Structures are given as C-alpha cells and as structure tokens.
Amino acid sequence: MAKYVDDSILDAALNEIKNKTIKMTVCSAQPSNYAAANNGGNVFLGDVIMASTDFTITNGDASGRKCTVGQKKEVNVDVTGTATHVALLDTAASKLLYVTTSTSLALTSGSSLTFEAWDIEIADPS
C-alpha cells in the first residue's frame, strides 16, 4: 500500500517554526533545553532576532517540503567558544523549537559572524 501526506500537513509543522521563531542562536554544543540555548545559557555564544519573513517554505529538494532559513549577516558574538550547533527559539513561550549541527567555527567575543541560509526539510513518507 502506498503512503501519502498532503503538503498542508508538512507545511503546518514548518509554519510552527516560521511563525514562532523569535531568535536564532549559535551554540558550543547541543543545547539540552531553552535556557541552555538562550542568552546566558551554558552553550550560548551569540544570537540574532528573527521574523517570519526570514523563512520561506517551498517544495523539498528530493520530496516533501522544506523551510529555508535566510542568511543573517553581522551577528554579534557575545561569548568566546567554538560553534557547533544552531538553535531556533520561541522566546515568547520559552521553547527550544529546533536544533541542528553547524560547521565547527572558533568564535571570539566582540566579533561577528554570518549565518548562511540553511534548510529544514521534511520528506514525504516512503
């Protein structure tokens, strides 16, 4: 029997991220919770404020749907450390919405970084 999911179902999940993300943070390890990823958290290195316009939902590269998180330039680094993860936060509800790995990058407090565009992809069932 074939499997199927309507794009609207996948879009609903991606829209939760698009519409509720208020901050993107760079972290020195995978945050275990919201507090760890937010300002002052034990893995927090820097952050940037996000808006729903920073996210674009389209067809996935292979199947399903994807949400592209737009590039953010000149993001201030608050804490010296090595970046390994990126987190999306809903600061209104104190929720850690999404975490992904990043290329390892040594950061110095007072410097700036660029978050390149990246995708969150949900494949069609197979």
C-alpha positions as CSV (number, residue, x, y, z in Angstrom):
1,M,0.0,0.0,0.0
2,A,1.3,3.4,-0.9
3,K,1.9,6.2,1.6
4,Y,0.9,9.8,1.2
5,V,0.8,13.1,3.1
6,D,-0.7,16.3,1.9
7,D,1.7,19.3,1.7
8,S,-0.5,21.2,4.1
9,I,0.4,18.7,6.9
10,L,4.1,19.2,6.4
11,D,3.6,22.9,6.0
12,A,1.8,23.1,9.4
13,A,4.9,21.8,11.1
14,L,7.2,24.1,9.2
15,N,4.9,27.1,9.8
16,E,5.2,26.4,13.6
17,I,8.9,27.1,13.2
18,K,8.4,30.0,10.8
19,N,5.8,31.8,12.8
20,K,7.1,31.2,16.3
21,T,10.9,31.6,16.0
22,I,11.9,34.9,17.5
23,K,15.6,34.2,17.9
24,M,18.4,32.1,16.3
25,T,21.4,31.3,18.5
26,V,24.8,29.8,17.9
27,C,25.9,27.3,20.5
28,S,29.0,25.5,21.6
29,A,27.2,22.1,22.0
30,Q,23.7,20.7,21.5
31,P,21.5,22.6,24.0
32,S,19.5,20.4,26.3
33,N,16.7,22.9,26.7
34,Y,15.7,26.5,26.0
35,A,17.7,28.0,28.9
36,A,20.9,26.4,27.7
37,A,20.5,27.9,24.2
38,N,19.3,31.4,25.2
39,N,21.4,34.4,26.4
40,G,23.4,33.4,29.5
41,G,22.9,29.7,28.8
42,N,25.7,27.2,29.3
43,V,26.2,26.6,25.5
44,F,25.1,30.1,24.2
45,L,27.6,32.0,22.1
46,G,25.6,34.6,20.1
47,D,22.1,35.4,18.7
48,V,20.1,37.3,16.2
49,I,16.4,38.3,16.2
50,M,14.3,36.6,13.6
51,A,11.0,37.4,11.8
52,S,8.6,35.2,9.9
53,T,9.9,36.9,6.7
54,D,13.3,35.2,7.3
55,F,11.7,31.8,6.5
56,T,10.5,30.5,3.1
57,I,8.5,27.3,2.7
58,T,8.7,25.5,-0.6
59,N,9.0,22.0,-2.1
60,G,11.7,19.9,-0.7
61,D,14.9,19.1,-2.7
62,A,14.0,15.4,-3.1
63,S,10.4,15.2,-1.8
64,G,8.2,16.7,0.8
65,R,8.6,20.3,1.9
66,K,11.3,22.5,3.2
67,C,11.7,25.7,5.1
68,T,14.7,27.8,4.2
69,V,16.1,29.9,7.0
70,G,17.5,33.1,5.4
71,Q,21.1,34.4,5.7
72,K,21.8,36.7,8.6
73,K,24.9,38.9,8.4
74,E,26.9,40.8,11.1
75,V,25.6,38.8,14.0
76,N,27.4,39.8,17.2
77,V,29.3,37.1,19.1
78,D,28.7,37.5,22.9
79,V,30.8,34.6,24.2
80,T,34.1,33.1,23.1
81,G,33.9,29.5,22.1
82,T,33.6,27.0,19.2
83,A,30.3,27.0,17.4
84,T,28.9,23.5,16.7
85,H,25.1,24.0,16.8
86,V,22.4,26.4,15.7
87,A,19.1,26.7,17.7
88,L,15.8,28.3,16.9
89,L,13.9,29.7,19.9
90,D,10.4,30.9,20.7
91,T,11.3,33.4,23.3
92,A,7.6,34.3,23.9
93,A,6.9,30.7,25.1
94,S,10.5,29.9,26.3
95,K,10.7,27.0,23.9
96,L,13.6,25.4,22.1
97,L,11.9,24.8,18.7
98,Y,14.7,23.3,16.6
99,V,18.4,22.5,16.8
100,T,20.8,21.5,14.0
101,T,24.6,21.0,13.8
102,S,26.8,23.5,12.1
103,T,30.3,23.6,10.8
104,S,32.7,23.9,13.7
105,L,33.9,27.5,13.9
106,A,36.0,29.3,16.6
107,L,34.3,32.5,17.7
108,T,35.7,35.4,19.7
109,S,33.5,37.6,21.9
110,G,33.1,41.0,20.2
111,S,33.5,39.7,16.7
112,S,30.7,39.0,14.3
113,L,29.6,36.0,12.2
114,T,27.3,35.3,9.2
115,F,24.6,32.6,9.4
116,E,24.4,31.3,5.9
117,A,21.0,30.2,4.6
118,W,20.1,26.7,5.6
119,D,17.1,24.3,5.2
120,I,14.8,22.3,7.5
121,E,13.4,19.5,5.3
122,I,10.6,17.1,5.9
123,A,10.5,14.3,3.4
124,D,7.3,12.6,2.0
125,P,6.7,9.2,3.6
126,S,8.2,6.3,1.8
